[in-house]
């Protein structure tokens, strides 16, 4: 589903590359976890794959499509759930979702209304459909953010920290919903700092550091390959070190 070949990115004025010769294949129907310390290159990679950022060199294809040749089709193929809320606080949940649906070319008709209502029901938001987003809790905003990304039924869903800052109940609902989407055929690319969550959720994971892919495999394979590791967190620390990666 996703083919990445020798992808590199150097920002203007930067001394080094944020991505360097990055290669990766993600299969159709996979839940793939992209893990790495702060500044490792995860956000840069996701931004390029979502066509929000141009690479310095290298190529990628999603479902056989390239950004240069199939820009419109590629936008319809993917869904993006950013870490920051991409919602209008002064609009209601339904108004937000109707707006985002129209951006994907979905008509403001009964099918769209029914689709929105169905997703709100599934994620426990029916009673808040006509409430303004600014009155929502963090977990509720995360759930609406997710719905906005999948209204057009994308084949690939990119998730950047989808459960950060949410309560346990919202986290459980979100993760179960993502599993349902995947079971229906959606390929999921997921980034997170919650390594225990990634270990349980992802079929395969890739660890990225200093703009390069350090390793990739099932969580079990990576744990078995790392001496003394019992969990994915042990693998992560063993490969990327324990030094702080804070950035101002």
Secondary structure, 3 states (H helix, E strand, C coil): CEEEEEEEECCCCCCCCCEEEEEEEECCCCEEEEECCCCCCHHHHHHHHCCCCCCCEEEEEECCECCCCCHHHHHHHEEEECCCCCCCCCCEHHHHHHHHHHHCCCCCCHHHHHHHHHHHHHCCCHHHCCCEHHHCCHHHHHHHHHHHHHCCCCCEEEEECCCCCCCHHHHHHHHHHHHHHHHCCCEEEEECCCHHHHHHHCCEEEEEECCEEEEEECHHHHHHHCCCCCCHHHHHHHHHCCCCCCCC
